[in-house]
């Protein structure tokens, strides 16, 4: 029950303050805007991975997870890998994310 309350509290605070804080940070970090926005985008990717894959996401991005699932003989994920690679205009985007997030953690 406590977990649900904390989740709802975090959700309400995020909804109320996300855009104002985002705009404040953009104004303050105008000289380092690319780095700041990249950081926000990566963390939104972690959020989407959690929403799409639940507990199995556990700190991984959507790109890395779909590539791993494709490797685990679920060929239906190949279309998602191709779509993500196309969006990023990088034929190895998902592969590189997989290597960075799954292979390097075992080293």
N, C-alpha and C positions, 0 to 999 in steps of 0.2 A: 504494500500500500504506500509506503514511504517513497519507493522508486517512482510510482505513478505520479505522486504529488510533485516530486522534484522535476520529473520530466515535463509536466504541465506548466510548472513555474518557469522552467527554462524556456519552454516554447512561447509562453506569453511575453516574457522579457525580450526574447529574440524578435518576435513580431513587432513589439512596440518600439524597439530601439535600433533594429538592424539598419534601416535606411538612413535615419539621422546620423548614426555613428559612421556609416559608410561614407556619407557625404563629408562629414567632418574630417575623416581620415584622408579622403581624396584631396581636400583642400590643404591639409597639413603636410601631406606627403607628396605634393605635386612634383618635387624634384626626383622622387624615387617611385613614381606611380606604377611603372611596369612591374617592379619587384613586389610592391604591395598587392596589386590586382592579381598577379600570378599566385601569390600566397593565398589570397581569398579563394581563387578558383580551385586550387588544389584541395583546400579544406571543404569546399562545397562538393567536390568529387567524393571525398570520404563520406560526407553526409548522404549523398545519393547512393553510394555503395551500401551504406547501412540500411537505407530505406528499401533498396531493391533486393538485397541479399541477406538482410538480418544479421544474426550473430556470426555467420560465416564470413562477413566482410572483415571484421576484426582488424581495422586499421589498414585496409587495402583499398586501392582505387577501383573504379568500375573497369577500367582498361585491363588491369592485371587480373581481376577475377574472371572476366569473360575469356581471356586468353587461357587461363588455367583450366577453366571448365571445358574449353574446346580441346585442350590436350588430354583431358580425362575422358576422352572418347565421346564427348557430347558434341557431335559435329554440327548440331543446330546453332551452336554459338559462333560458328565461322562467319555467319552473316553479320553478327554483331561486331566481331573483330574487324571485318572488312569495312563496315560502316564507320566505326570509330577511327580506323586508320585513314579513311577518306576524309572525315571531318578535320583531322589534324594534318592532312596532307603529308602523311609519313607512313610508308608501308610497313614500318617496324615499330610503330608507336606502342601497340599492345604488347608485343614481344619484349620491348625494352622495359616497359612498366612491370611485366611479369618477372623479368630477370632482376630488376632493381628491388622489387618488393618481396619476392618469394625465394629467389636463389641466394641473394646476398644475406638474408637473415639466417641462413643455415651455415654460412661460412664463419 
